[in-house]
């Protein structure tokens, strides 16, 4: 008997009776063949999560199995593209049906007619194991796509085609496994989205992801292969912070997942990325970016799948030996999709209505980050940076608290900083990074021991200022001795001149680590020299009158990124002016 729909509850569809479906199997639902996934099986009912709008479905409509898990097509054409939550290309769908996505769209994920300039790198008789590279092709002007043997397959090359132009489904080599079965390998392969791709060995995250954002690189660094959370209430700049990281971080490839975000924000992302020039190559940023757009008005179940789609694409490029950064914006919307589907399944709710398995789902996602020796023989990494949107900026809510458990970097955005136009609005008292132990050897090797010492001193001054401000709130600043007033002045320079950054200034939007180190050096040098003035019982206002505080605050604009020798002149100027005050 054919499998037919018995009940429909939003995106949740049930089939009555015993079926031949298996858990997590991908199915087609109804006469429009809507994409769905089996999420529950009993002797009485099979439960399906439908990834498209179920309006118009009715009991008795057919349900067709595929005998495969929910999977993605992986191959050249992923970059410089935009997909929905289940890897359907939005540009191709628009050509076919217009501005709004129709249900049951059967557009291929990747362009099957485009010819790629393929170079075959193996010959007949070669033994290939899973994950090894058998051909390459230029996917964009700056990224070479490496065609890899599917991880579960190995064998001997019995036929290798010559170099030339091939379409996505053209056979490039034939591989005979140990059982004598011949497998035809094309330019693409499929992989289930909920299964992590295997690696040879996971490595310690000892290399920082350099973002050019001072508050991150210096105070709260994240490693390549690391995990970071950006929690913040409405309007605190989560999306804009992720945009800055996507534009400037030194990852080879960016996967941006707009998960339940506003449509106008996603269109802004698309427009910005298409106009932005990659600083490393001089090419458009889209040449090394793929976007997954699942806006707030798209089907809620596809939102749940979208971050798995993103992480699977990221792992695929990691397996080629690239450093990939995935921006998930926002995991709170993803958790809300879980909550909605869980409610329709009538599962017992846990804290704030979220399902009891929320922590395990979050951990499944974040644990797929990492730096690894991959099967192709290279070293690659996936860094996950997830935004969290706690209602009312309440960091004690379940999504933020559980995300904290599985990420080692926490960049807490502060509403008061954002409203004061201090960007990035990362609160230096509430944020933390657990990567210092892993990353400090890198900083010492490339930038000297001073970098770490400067950072520790800067952090200590900010902590001391926070303590002093509690006193100032109670009794005012006039009663503080000059040495404590000096700490408040220097901390203000750190906050305004170092931690605050202007994304629209050519020298301040991205700051190399060498300049970050010199900026810290100048701020701390001024502090040490000013302490000598205070020790001589000279009023601190003399230093302010000399314009030193203001001058050091403006160094982020006044000293270009390629003129670091100007810092030496500034240090000499500070010494001269302090000397004249002392004399």
C-alpha positions in Angstrom: 0.0 0.0 0.0 1.3 3.5 -0.9 2.3 5.7 2.0 -0.1 8.7 2.3 -0.6 11.7 4.6 -2.7 11.0 7.7 -2.3 14.3 9.5 -0.8 17.8 9.1 0.2 20.2 11.9 2.1 23.1 10.4 5.4 21.7 9.2 4.8 18.4 10.9 3.2 15.7 8.7 2.2 12.2 9.9 1.8 8.9 8.0 -0.4 6.2 9.6 0.6 2.6 9.9 3.8 0.7 9.4 6.0 2.1 6.6 9.4 1.2 5.1 10.9 4.6 5.9 14.0 4.9 8.1 15.0 7.6 10.6 16.4 10.8 9.1 15.4 9.6 5.6 14.7 12.3 3.1 11.2 12.1 1.6 8.9 13.9 -0.9 5.6 15.0 0.5 2.4 15.6 -1.4 1.8 16.0 -5.1 4.1 19.0 -5.3 6.9 16.8 -3.9 7.8 19.0 -0.9 11.1 18.1 0.7 10.8 16.5 4.2 12.7 14.4 6.7 11.7 11.5 8.9 12.1 12.5 12.5 10.0 9.9 14.3 8.8 6.3 13.7 6.5 4.2 15.8 4.3 1.1 14.9 1.4 3.5 14.5 2.7 6.7 13.0 5.7 8.0 11.0 6.4 11.7 11.7 7.9 13.9 9.0 9.4 17.4 9.3 8.6 19.3 6.1 11.1 21.9 4.9 8.5 23.8 2.8 5.2 25.5 3.4 2.5 22.8 3.9 -0.5 25.0 2.9 -2.7 23.0 0.5 -1.6 19.5 1.6 -4.4 17.2 2.6 -4.8 13.7 4.0 -4.4 11.1 1.3 -1.7 12.9 -0.6 1.3 10.6 -1.4 4.6 10.5 0.5 7.6 9.1 -1.4 10.8 7.9 0.1 14.3 8.3 -1.3 16.2 5.7 0.9 18.9 8.4 1.6 19.4 10.8 4.4 18.8 14.6 3.9 21.9 15.5 1.9 23.7 18.2 -0.1 25.3 18.2 -3.5 28.9 19.2 -3.0 31.0 20.3 -6.0 32.2 23.4 -7.9 29.7 26.2 -8.0 29.0 26.5 -4.3 31.1 29.7 -3.9 29.7 33.0 -5.3 26.2 31.6 -4.8 23.3 32.0 -2.5 21.1 29.1 -1.3 18.1 28.7 0.9 18.2 26.5 4.0 18.2 23.2 2.0 20.7 24.3 -0.7 18.4 25.4 -3.4 20.0 28.2 -5.4 17.8 31.4 -5.0 19.1 33.0 -8.2 18.0 30.0 -10.4 14.7 29.8 -8.6 14.1 33.5 -9.3 14.8 32.9 -13.1 12.3 30.0 -13.0 9.4 31.3 -10.9 10.1 35.0 -10.0 10.8 36.8 -6.8 9.0 34.4 -4.5 10.1 30.8 -4.0 7.5 28.3 -5.2 6.9 25.1 -3.3 8.3 21.8 -4.6 11.0 23.6 -6.7 13.1 20.9 -8.4 16.0 23.2 -9.4 19.4 21.5 -9.1 21.6 22.9 -6.3 24.5 23.4 -8.6 24.7 24.3 -12.3 24.8 21.0 -14.2 25.3 22.6 -17.6 28.3 24.8 -16.8 31.7 23.4 -18.0 34.6 23.5 -15.7 38.3 23.5 -16.7 39.4 20.3 -15.0 43.0 19.1 -14.4 43.2 15.4 -13.6 46.0 14.7 -11.1 46.0 10.9 -11.0 46.8 8.2 -13.6 45.6 4.7 -14.2 47.0 2.3 -11.6 47.1 4.8 -8.8 45.7 3.7 -5.4 43.4 6.3 -3.9 41.9 6.3 -0.4 38.9 8.2 0.8 39.3 12.0 0.8 42.3 12.1 -1.5 42.3 14.5 -4.5 41.9 13.2 -8.0 41.4 16.4 -10.0 41.3 20.2 -9.6 39.5 23.1 -11.2 39.4 26.9 -10.7 36.1 27.5 -9.0 36.6 31.3 -8.8 39.6 33.5 -9.7 41.0 33.0 -6.2 39.8 29.5 -5.0 40.9 26.2 -6.6 38.3 23.5 -6.1 39.8 20.1 -5.3 37.8 17.1 -6.3 38.1 14.4 -3.6 37.3 10.7 -3.4 34.2 10.3 -1.1 35.5 9.5 2.4 33.9 6.0 2.5 35.4 4.9 -0.8 38.9 3.7 -1.8 40.4 1.7 -4.7 42.5 1.6 -7.8 42.2 4.0 -10.7 41.2 2.0 -13.8 40.4 4.9 -16.0 41.4 8.6 -16.0 40.0 11.1 -18.4 42.4 13.7 -20.0 42.4 17.3 -18.8 39.7 19.4 -20.3 36.2 20.9 -19.9 33.7 18.8 -18.0 30.1 19.3 -16.7 29.1 18.5 -13.1 27.9 14.9 -13.8 30.6 13.9 -16.3 32.8 11.1 -15.2 36.4 12.1 -14.6 37.9 8.9 -13.3 36.8 5.3 -12.6 37.8 3.6 -9.3 37.7 -0.1 -8.7 37.3 -1.0 -5.0 38.5 -4.2 -3.3 35.3 -6.1 -4.2 35.8 -5.4 -7.9 33.0 -2.8 -8.1 33.8 0.1 -10.4 32.8 3.5 -9.2 32.5 6.5 -11.5 33.7 9.7 -9.9 32.3 13.0 -11.3 32.8 16.6 -10.3 30.3 16.3 -7.5 29.3 14.1 -4.5 26.6 14.0 -1.9 26.9 14.1 1.9 24.2 13.9 4.7 24.0 17.2 6.5 23.7 15.8 10.0 26.8 13.6 9.7 30.2 15.3 10.4 32.8 14.6 7.6 35.7 12.5 8.9 39.3 13.7 9.4 42.6 12.0 10.1 43.3 13.8 13.3 42.1 16.8 15.2 44.8 19.4 16.1 45.2 21.8 19.0 44.0 25.3 17.9 47.3 27.1 18.1 46.9 29.7 15.3 44.7 32.8 15.8 42.0 33.9 13.4 43.2 37.4 12.8 40.2 39.7 12.3 41.8 43.2 12.3 39.3 44.1 15.2 41.5 45.2 18.1 39.1 44.3 20.9 38.9 40.7 19.5 42.5 40.2 18.3 44.1 41.6 21.4 41.7 41.1 24.4 39.5 38.2 23.3 41.1 36.2 20.5 39.6 33.2 18.8 41.7 30.5 17.1 41.4 29.0 13.6 39.1 26.0 14.3 37.7 27.7 17.4 34.2 28.6 18.5 32.9 32.0 19.5 29.5 33.3 20.6 28.3 36.9 20.0 25.3 37.4 22.3 23.5 40.7 22.3 20.0 42.3 22.5 18.2 44.0 19.6 20.3 46.8 18.1 23.6 46.0 19.7 25.4 45.2 16.4 25.6 41.3 16.2 25.0 41.2 12.5 27.3 44.2 11.8 30.1 42.6 13.9 29.7 39.4 11.9 29.8 41.4 8.7 33.2 43.0 9.8 34.6 39.5 10.7 33.4 38.0 7.4 35.0 40.9 5.4 38.3 41.1 7.2 39.2 37.8 9.0 42.1 35.8 7.5 40.0 32.7 6.7 40.2 31.5 3.1 36.5 30.9 2.7 33.4 32.4 4.4 30.1 30.6 4.8 27.4 33.1 6.0 24.2 31.6 7.3 21.3 34.0 7.8 19.1 31.9 10.0 15.8 33.5 10.7 17.1 37.0 10.2 15.1 39.9 8.6 15.0 39.8 4.8 16.2 43.4 4.4 19.3 42.5 6.5 20.1 39.6 4.3 19.7 41.7 1.1 22.1 44.2 2.7 24.6 41.4 3.2 24.3 40.3 -0.4 24.6 43.9 -1.7 27.6 44.6 0.5 29.5 41.4 -0.3 28.9 41.9 -4.0 30.4 45.4 -3.8 33.3 44.6 -1.4 36.8 43.9 -2.7 38.8 41.2 -1.0 41.8 42.9 0.5 44.1 39.9 0.0 43.4 39.3 -3.7 41.8 42.5 -5.1 38.9 40.4 -6.4 35.2 40.7 -5.3 34.5 39.2 -1.9 31.9 36.9 -3.3 34.7 34.9 -5.0 35.4 33.2 -1.6 32.0 33.5 0.0 28.8 31.4 0.0 25.6 32.6 1.6 22.7 30.6 3.0 19.6 32.8 3.4 16.8 31.5 5.5 14.9 34.6 6.4 12.3 34.9 9.1 9.4 34.5 6.7 10.7 31.3 5.2 9.5 27.9 6.4 10.5 27.3 10.0 11.8 23.7 9.6 14.2 24.8 6.8 15.6 27.2 9.4 16.4 24.3 11.6 18.3 22.6 8.7 20.1 25.7 7.5 23.0 25.7 10.0 23.6 22.0 9.2 23.7 22.9 5.6 26.2 25.7 6.3 28.5 23.5 8.5 28.5 20.7 5.9 29.6 23.1 3.2 32.3 24.5 5.5 33.6 21.0 6.3 33.7 20.2 2.6 36.1 23.1 1.9 38.1 22.3 5.1 38.7 18.9 3.6 40.4 20.6 0.7 42.9 22.2 3.1 41.2 25.6 3.4 40.6 27.6 6.6 36.9 28.3 6.7 34.9 30.6 8.9 31.1 30.1 9.3 29.0 32.9 10.6 25.7 31.7 12.0 23.2 34.6 12.5 21.4 33.8 14.6 21.4 30.5 16.6 18.5 31.9 18.8 16.2 31.9 15.7 17.4 28.3 15.0 16.5 27.4 18.6 13.1 29.0 18.2 12.5 26.8 15.2 13.4 23.8 17.3 11.0 25.0 20.0 8.1 25.5 17.5 8.6 22.0 15.9 8.9 20.4 19.3 5.7 22.0 20.4 3.9 20.7 17.4 5.2 17.2 18.2 3.7 17.6 21.7 7.1 16.9 23.3 7.6 17.7 27.0 9.0 21.3 27.1 12.0 22.2 29.2 13.2 25.6 30.3 11.3 28.5 28.6 9.5 26.0 26.4 12.7 24.9 24.6 13.0 21.2 24.0 15.1 19.2 26.5 17.5 18.3 23.7 18.5 21.9 23.0 21.9 21.5 24.7 22.8 18.4 22.7 21.7 20.0 19.4 23.9 23.1 20.2 26.8 20.9 21.1 26.4 18.8 17.9 26.7 22.0 15.9 29.6 23.7 17.7 31.6 20.4 18.0 31.9 20.3 14.2 34.3 23.2 14.5 38.0 22.4 14.7 41.5 22.4 13.1 42.4 19.1 11.6 44.7 17.0 9.5 42.3 16.1 6.7 42.1 13.0 4.5 43.4 14.9 1.5 46.8 15.3 3.3 46.4 19.0 4.0 45.6 20.9 7.2 42.2 22.7 7.3 40.0 24.3 9.9 36.4 25.3 10.5 35.8 28.3 12.8 32.2 28.8 14.1 31.1 32.3 15.1 27.5 32.1 16.3 25.3 35.1 17.1 22.8 34.7 19.9 19.8 37.0 20.3 18.6 36.8 24.0 15.3 38.6 24.5 15.7 41.8 26.5 19.5 41.3 26.5 19.0 38.6 29.2 22.1 36.5 29.1 20.6 34.0 31.7 18.2 32.6 29.1 18.7 29.0 27.9 20.2 29.5 24.5 22.9 31.9 25.7 23.7 29.8 28.8 24.0 26.6 26.8 26.0 28.2 24.0 28.4 29.4 26.7 29.0 25.7 27.6 30.1 24.8 24.1 32.1 27.8 23.0 35.4 29.0 24.3 35.0 32.6 23.3 32.3 34.9 24.5 32.0 38.4 23.0 29.2 40.0 25.1 27.6 42.9 23.3 26.4 45.8 25.5 23.3 47.8 24.8 24.7 50.9 26.5 27.9 50.8 24.5 25.9 50.4 21.2 23.6 53.3 22.1 26.7 55.4 22.9 28.0 54.6 19.3 30.9 52.6 20.7 31.5 49.8 18.1 32.2 47.0 18.3 30.0 47.1 21.3 31.8 44.2 23.0 31.8 44.7 26.8 35.4 44.1 28.0 34.1 43.2 31.5 31.6 40.5 30.5 33.5 39.0 27.6 36.2 36.3 27.8 38.4 34.0 25.7 39.8 30.6 26.8 42.3 30.5 23.9 45.1 32.4 25.6 47.0 29.3 26.6 46.9 27.9 23.1 47.6 31.1 21.2 50.2 32.9 23.4 53.1 30.9 21.9 52.0 32.1 18.4 51.9 35.8 19.6 55.3 35.4 21.3 56.9 33.8 18.2 55.5 36.4 15.7 55.2 39.6 17.8 57.4 39.1 20.8 56.8 38.5 24.4 55.9 42.2 24.7 52.5 41.7 22.9 51.3 39.4 25.6 52.7 41.6 28.4 51.0 44.7 26.8 47.7 42.9 26.6 47.9 41.8 30.2 48.7 45.4 31.3 45.8 46.8 29.2 43.4 44.3 30.8 44.6 45.1 34.3 44.1 48.9 33.7 40.5 48.3 32.5 39.8 46.1 35.5 41.2 48.8 37.8 39.1 51.5 36.1 36.0 49.4 36.6 36.7 49.2 40.3 37.5 52.9 40.6 34.3 53.9 38.7 32.2 52.2 41.4 33.9 54.7 43.9 33.4 57.6 41.6 29.7 56.8 41.3 29.4 57.1 45.1 31.6 60.0 46.0 32.7 61.7 42.7 36.1 61.8 41.0 37.4 64.9 42.8 38.4 63.0 46.0 40.5 60.5 44.1 44.3 60.9 44.4 46.2 61.8 41.1 47.6 58.3 40.6 44.0 56.9 40.5 42.8 59.8 38.3 45.6 58.9 35.9 44.3 55.3 35.7 40.9 56.6 34.7 42.4 58.9 32.0 44.5 56.1 30.6 41.6 53.7 30.6 39.5 56.2 28.7 42.3 56.3 26.1 42.2 52.5 25.9 38.4 52.5 25.6 38.0 55.3 23.0 41.4 55.2 21.2 41.9 51.4 21.2 38.8 49.3 21.8 36.4 51.6 19.8 36.9 51.1 16.0 35.5 52.9 13.0 34.4 50.6 10.2 34.2 53.4 7.7 37.7 54.7 8.2 40.2 53.3 5.7 43.0 52.8 8.3 40.7 51.8 11.2 38.3 49.3 9.7 41.1 46.7 9.7 44.2 47.0 11.9 47.2 44.6 11.5 48.5 43.0 14.7 51.8 44.8 14.4 50.0 48.2 14.6 47.8 46.9 17.5 51.0 46.1 19.4 52.5 49.5 18.7 49.3 51.2 19.8 49.4 49.4 23.1 53.0 50.2 23.5 52.4 54.0 23.1 49.4 53.9 25.5 51.4 52.1 28.2 54.5 54.3 27.6 52.4 57.4 28.2 51.1 55.8 31.4 54.6 55.0 32.7 55.9 58.5 31.9 52.8 60.1 33.4 53.3 58.2 36.6 56.6 59.9 37.0 54.8 63.3 36.8 52.3 62.2 39.4 55.1 60.9 41.7 56.7 64.4 41.5 53.5 65.9 42.9 52.8 67.8 39.7 49.0 68.0 38.9 47.8 65.6 36.3 46.0 68.4 34.5 49.5 69.6 33.2 49.6 66.4 31.1 46.1 67.0 29.8 47.0 70.7 29.0 50.0 69.4 27.0 47.5 67.6 24.7 49.1 64.1 25.3 45.9 62.3 26.2 44.1 63.6 23.2 47.0 63.0 20.9 47.4 59.3 21.9 43.6 58.8 21.6 43.8 59.8 17.9 46.7 57.6 16.9 44.3 55.1 15.3 43.4 57.7 12.7 46.7 59.8 12.6 49.1 56.9 12.0 48.4 54.9 8.8 48.7 51.1 8.8 51.7 51.3 6.5 53.6 54.1 8.4 54.4 52.3 11.7 57.7 54.2 12.1 55.6 57.2 13.1 55.1 55.5 16.5 58.8 56.1 17.3 58.3 59.9 16.6 55.2 59.9 18.9 57.1 58.1 21.7 59.9 60.7 21.4 57.3 63.5 21.5 55.8 62.1 24.7 59.2 61.9 26.3 60.0 65.5 25.3 56.7 66.9 26.6 56.9 64.9 29.9 60.5 66.1 30.4 59.4 69.7 29.9 56.6 69.2 32.5 59.0 67.7 35.0 61.5 70.6 34.5 
